[in-house]
Amino acid sequence: MRDQGDGGRIWDYGRFVRKHLASLDALRGVAALAVCGKHFQNLSHINLHLQQASVAVDLFFALSGFVIAQAYEQRLEGGLTWRDYMVARLIRLYPAIFGALVIAVVLRFVAGGELFWELGFQFLILPVLFGPMIYGGDCFPLDGPQWSLFWEIFANGLHGAVFRWLTPVRIVAIMAVAAVGLCVACWQWGWLDVGWTRRTFWCGLPRVTYGFFAGVLIYRLDQKGWRFPKVHFGFVLAALAICMVRWFPHMRLYWVRDMALVMVILPSIVAFAVNADASGKWMKPFVWLGAVSYPLYTLHVPLLRGFRWLLMASPRLDRWVEFGLWWVVLAGVVGVAYLFEKYYDVPARAWLTHRLAKARAPVGVLGRPTLVSARRDADFEPPASPLASGPLAPEPRRRRDARG
């Protein structure tokens, strides 16, 4: 498939991109399930041994760096402005963020909780740039995982501004500076499960910087032909699963575990996945995992908290009944995330993209938006990470090559 984009350049988005899309989709989906499972065990007190799943966020950052560089660097070189680039990224991320916040407020209200004015403040700043609370405990009290999306948007903007200046050596230098920040965070807090509270919010900066630019570096080296050896994709998924479960019991050495995972192991998993073959019968499940991962990441905490509030407000249930209900709710959260993506996120992004294109196009050029065209454009580009997972915001409508 060929596209004549900005600047008249013609790029080939063929089997190479789709092979990467399926393998990275699978990583993103498994990582999102691991994060959901970690918060599930914290709220339900059902131990799934996923204490290390917090580092899945760093995997999301690395996936995002690779996919954003692959999807946008050539278009930025071809004339796509930084402003249009950021608008596309915000259209991709904001509908799910806003929808998750609405659900969180509704569930909190139904559960009888007070709607503190600082929670409403999160909505007031959302149209400008959703940001952290500057006081209190969690930076994002309505939906905790949004701390990583805040840093994701920051990394996207930084990359779009400096991508022409970046070389492999300079990227390594940026990662080295970020590694110093990771060391300071580990020295101060003892591990890297940080960034989501007010006191540790600054730790998100070295985490996103190291992970995101590690992904960009993997993409740049891949373009030069420097690739990891090809392995069976099952080994890549197995390695990721091992990284998520608890295998390092000594708390005094958690910083060693987290530094090894964030700085070496997780970027290596992404690099191996880039060159792994994820085609065949597993293609559709992997793509489905990638599509549902971002809605699952944004929705699971409000939904699980809502059920916990409901349990606390209801008469005490039998222990085994409550145990079974938690598992039903966990399956329901995944189902709601799928419906949220299909019937809200994709249509909302299609509508926003069309409205923006209509505002810039001459009168009568564009027709009404359709889900068919939205899904076709979404399939055209590789999806964003986890943090920006699922299809990227569609680029301007494609034009056929003169040769067809």
C-alpha positions in Angstrom: 0.0 0.0 0.0 1.4 3.4 -1.0 0.7 6.9 0.2 1.6 10.2 -1.3 1.8 12.4 1.7 2.9 15.9 2.5 5.7 17.2 0.3 4.9 14.8 -2.5 6.9 12.0 -1.0 5.7 8.4 -1.5 6.2 6.0 1.3 5.5 2.2 1.3 3.5 1.0 4.3 3.4 -2.8 3.5 3.9 -6.1 5.2 6.9 -4.7 7.2 4.6 -2.4 9.2 1.8 -4.9 9.7 4.2 -7.5 11.1 5.4 -5.0 13.6 1.9 -4.0 14.4 0.8 -7.5 15.5 3.9 -8.2 17.6 3.8 -4.8 19.4 0.0 -5.1 19.8 0.5 -8.3 21.7 3.1 -6.8 24.0 0.9 -3.8 24.7 -2.1 -6.0 25.4 -0.3 -8.3 27.8 1.2 -5.3 29.6 -2.2 -3.6 29.9 -3.7 -6.8 31.3 -0.8 -7.0 33.8 -1.4 -3.4 35.0 -5.1 -4.2 35.4 -4.3 -7.3 37.3 -2.0 -5.5 39.7 -4.6 -2.9 40.6 -7.2 -5.7 40.7 -5.2 -7.5 43.4 -4.7 -4.3 45.3 -8.4 -3.6 45.5 -9.7 -7.2 45.8 -6.9 -8.6 48.0 -6.7 -11.6 45.6 -3.0 -12.2 45.1 -2.0 -12.7 41.5 1.7 -12.3 42.2 1.9 -9.3 39.8 3.8 -7.0 42.1 6.2 -6.1 39.4 3.6 -5.2 36.8 4.2 -1.5 37.5 7.2 -1.6 35.2 4.8 -2.3 32.3 4.4 1.4 32.1 8.1 1.6 31.1 7.4 -1.0 28.4 4.5 1.3 27.2 6.9 4.2 26.9 9.4 2.2 24.8 6.7 0.9 22.6 5.4 4.4 22.1 8.8 5.7 21.2 9.2 3.1 18.5 5.7 3.4 17.0 5.6 7.2 17.1 9.0 7.4 15.4 7.9 4.9 12.7 4.5 6.5 12.1 5.4 10.2 12.2 9.1 10.9 11.5 8.9 10.7 7.8 5.7 12.7 7.7 7.4 15.4 9.9 10.2 15.5 7.5 7.7 15.8 4.6 6.2 18.9 6.0 3.8 17.9 8.8 4.0 20.8 11.3 4.6 20.3 15.0 1.1 21.8 15.7 -0.7 19.4 13.4 1.4 16.5 14.9 0.3 17.4 18.4 -3.3 17.9 17.4 -3.3 14.4 15.9 -1.8 13.0 19.1 -4.3 14.8 21.4 -7.2 13.6 19.2 -5.8 10.1 19.6 -5.5 10.3 23.4 -8.0 12.7 24.8 -11.4 11.0 24.0 -10.5 8.0 26.1 -9.1 10.2 28.9 -12.3 12.3 29.0 -14.6 9.3 28.8 -12.8 7.6 31.7 -13.0 10.7 33.8 -16.8 11.0 33.2 -17.2 7.4 34.2 -15.1 7.9 37.3 -17.2 10.9 38.4 -20.5 9.1 37.8 -19.3 6.0 39.8 -18.0 8.1 42.6 -21.3 10.0 42.8 -23.4 6.8 42.7 -21.2 5.2 45.4 -22.0 8.2 47.6 -18.6 9.7 47.7 -18.1 13.5 48.0 -17.1 15.2 44.8 -14.3 17.4 46.1 -13.7 20.6 44.3 -10.2 19.5 43.4 -11.7 16.6 41.5 -13.7 19.0 39.4 -10.6 21.0 38.9 -9.3 18.1 36.8 -12.1 18.7 34.4 -11.5 22.5 34.3 -8.0 22.1 33.1 -8.8 19.2 30.7 -9.7 21.4 27.7 -6.3 23.1 28.0 -4.0 20.3 29.1 -4.9 17.8 31.8 -2.4 18.0 34.5 -1.6 16.7 38.0 -2.9 18.0 41.3 -0.3 20.0 43.1 -1.3 18.8 46.5 -2.8 15.7 48.2 -1.9 12.1 47.5 -2.5 10.8 44.0 -1.7 13.3 41.2 -4.8 12.1 39.4 -7.3 11.1 42.0 -10.1 10.2 39.6 -8.0 7.9 37.4 -4.5 7.2 38.7 -3.0 5.7 35.5 -3.4 9.1 33.8 -0.1 10.2 35.3 1.7 8.2 32.6 -0.5 9.7 29.9 0.5 13.2 31.0 4.2 12.3 30.5 3.3 10.5 27.3 2.0 13.7 25.8 5.1 15.5 27.0 7.4 13.0 25.3 5.4 13.2 22.1 5.7 16.9 22.0 9.5 16.8 22.8 10.1 14.3 20.1 8.2 16.2 17.5 10.2 19.3 18.3 13.7 17.8 18.3 13.5 14.8 16.0 15.6 16.4 13.3 18.4 17.1 15.8 18.4 13.5 17.1 21.2 11.1 16.1 21.9 7.7 17.7 24.7 9.2 19.7 22.5 12.1 21.0 19.7 9.7 21.8 22.1 7.6 23.9 23.2 10.8 25.6 19.6 11.7 26.5 19.1 8.2 27.8 22.2 8.5 29.9 20.9 11.7 31.6 17.6 10.0 32.2 19.4 7.0 33.7 20.9 9.3 36.3 17.4 10.5 37.2 16.3 6.8 37.5 19.2 6.2 39.8 18.2 9.2 42.0 14.6 7.9 42.1 15.8 4.5 43.2 18.1 5.9 45.8 15.3 8.1 47.2 12.4 5.6 47.1 14.0 2.2 46.8 12.3 1.2 43.6 10.7 2.6 40.4 7.0 2.2 41.2 6.9 6.0 41.4 5.5 8.9 39.5 1.8 8.6 40.4 1.9 10.5 43.7 2.5 14.2 44.4 5.8 13.6 46.1 7.1 11.3 43.4 5.6 12.9 40.3 9.0 14.2 39.1 10.1 10.6 38.8 7.9 10.3 35.7 10.2 12.5 33.7 13.3 10.2 33.8 11.0 7.2 33.3 9.3 8.5 30.2 12.5 10.0 28.8 14.5 6.8 29.1 11.8 4.5 27.8 10.5 6.7 25.0 13.9 7.5 23.5 14.9 3.9 23.9 12.1 3.1 21.5 13.1 5.9 19.2 16.7 4.5 19.2 15.4 1.0 18.4 13.6 2.4 15.4 16.6 4.4 14.2 18.9 1.4 14.5 16.3 -0.9 12.8 16.2 1.5 9.9 20.0 1.2 9.6 19.7 -2.6 9.5 20.9 -3.2 13.1 18.4 -5.7 14.5 18.3 -8.2 17.2 18.4 -11.9 16.2 15.0 -13.3 15.1 13.4 -15.4 17.7 10.0 -17.1 18.1 7.5 -14.6 19.3 6.3 -17.0 22.0 9.7 -16.6 23.8 9.2 -12.8 23.7 5.8 -13.1 25.4 7.1 -15.6 27.9 10.0 -13.2 28.8 7.5 -10.3 29.3 5.2 -12.5 31.5 8.2 -13.4 33.7 9.0 -9.7 34.1 5.5 -9.0 35.4 5.3 -11.6 38.2 7.1 -11.5 41.5 10.5 -13.2 41.3 12.7 -11.0 43.5 11.6 -11.3 47.1 14.2 -9.1 48.9 12.8 -5.6 49.3 16.2 -4.1 49.9 17.3 -5.0 46.4 14.1 -4.0 44.5 16.0 -1.1 43.0 18.4 -3.6 41.3 15.4 -5.5 39.9 13.7 -2.3 38.6 16.8 -0.8 37.1 17.6 -4.0 35.3 14.1 -4.2 33.9 13.6 -0.6 32.9 17.1 0.0 31.5 18.0 -3.3 29.8 15.4 -6.1 29.8 12.2 -4.3 28.7 13.9 -2.3 25.8 15.4 -5.6 24.7 12.0 -7.2 24.7 10.7 -4.5 22.4 13.8 -4.9 20.1 13.3 -8.6 19.9 9.5 -8.1 19.2 10.3 -5.8 16.3 12.0 -8.6 14.5 9.7 -11.4 15.7 7.1 -13.1 13.4 3.7 -12.7 14.9 1.7 -13.6 11.8 -0.6 -16.6 11.3 -3.5 -17.7 13.4 -2.5 -15.4 16.3 -2.7 -12.3 14.2 -6.3 -11.4 15.0 -6.0 -12.0 18.8 -2.9 -9.9 18.9 -4.5 -7.0 17.0 -7.6 -7.3 19.3 -5.3 -7.1 22.4 -3.7 -4.0 21.0 -7.0 -2.4 20.3 -8.4 -3.0 23.7 -5.2 -2.2 25.7 -5.6 1.6 25.8 -9.3 1.7 26.8 -8.5 -1.0 29.4 -5.6 1.1 30.7 -7.7 4.2 31.1 -10.9 2.6 32.4 -9.9 -0.3 34.7 -9.2 1.8 37.9 -12.5 3.7 37.9 -14.5 0.5 37.2 -12.7 -1.6 39.8 -12.9 1.2 42.4 -16.6 1.6 41.6 -17.2 -2.1 42.4 -15.2 -1.8 45.6 -17.3 1.2 46.7 -20.5 -0.8 45.9 -19.2 -3.7 48.1 -18.4 -1.4 50.9 -21.9 0.1 50.8 -23.7 -3.2 50.6 -24.3 -5.8 53.4 -21.4 -8.1 53.9 -21.3 -11.0 51.5 -20.0 -14.5 51.9 -16.2 -14.7 51.3 -16.5 -17.1 48.3 -19.4 -15.1 46.8 -17.3 -12.0 46.9 -14.3 -13.9 45.5 -16.4 -15.0 42.5 -17.9 -11.6 42.0 -14.5 -10.0 41.7 -13.5 -12.4 38.9 -16.8 -11.6 37.1 -16.1 -7.9 37.4 -12.5 -8.4 36.1 -13.9 -10.1 33.0 -16.5 -7.4 32.7 -13.9 -4.6 32.8 -12.2 -6.2 29.7 -15.6 -6.4 28.0 -16.4 -2.8 28.8 -13.1 -1.7 27.5 -13.8 -3.4 24.2 -17.2 -1.8 23.9 -15.8 1.6 24.9 -13.2 1.4 22.2 -15.7 0.2 19.5 -18.7 2.5 20.3 -17.1 5.6 21.8 -13.4 6.0 21.3 -13.2 5.2 17.5 -16.4 7.2 16.6 -15.2 10.1 18.8 -11.8 10.2 17.1 -13.4 9.9 13.7 -15.7 12.9 14.5 -13.0 15.1 15.8 -10.7 14.3 12.9 -13.5 15.1 10.4 -14.4 18.3 12.2 -10.8 19.5 12.1 -10.4 18.5 8.4 -13.7 20.2 7.6 -12.6 23.4 9.3 -9.4 23.5 7.1 -10.8 22.3 3.8 -12.6 24.3 1.1 -16.4 24.2 1.3 -17.9 21.0 -0.2 -14.7 19.0 -0.3 -15.3 16.6 2.6 -18.4 14.5 3.2 -19.8 13.1 6.4 -17.5 11.0 8.6 -18.1 7.3 8.7 -16.8 4.5 10.9 -15.8 2.6 7.8 -13.4 5.4 6.7 -12.2 5.8 10.3 -11.3 2.2 10.6 -9.7 2.1 7.2 -7.5 5.0 8.1 -6.8 3.5 11.5 -5.7 0.2 9.8 -3.4 2.3 7.6 -1.1 3.3 10.4 0.5 1.2 13.1 -1.1 1.8 16.5 0.3 3.9 19.3 1.6 2.5 22.5 -0.2 2.0 25.9 -0.1 4.6 26.8 -1.0 5.5 23.3 -2.2 2.2 22.1 -4.7 1.3 19.4 -4.8 3.0 16.0 -3.2 6.3 15.7 -5.2 9.3 14.7 -5.8 9.1 11.0 -3.7 11.2 8.7 -5.1 13.3 5.9 -7.1 11.3 3.4 -4.9 9.3 1.0 -4.6 9.9 -2.7 -3.9 7.2 -5.1 -0.6 7.0 -6.9 -0.8 7.9 -10.5 0.1 4.2 -11.3 -2.7 2.9 -9.0 
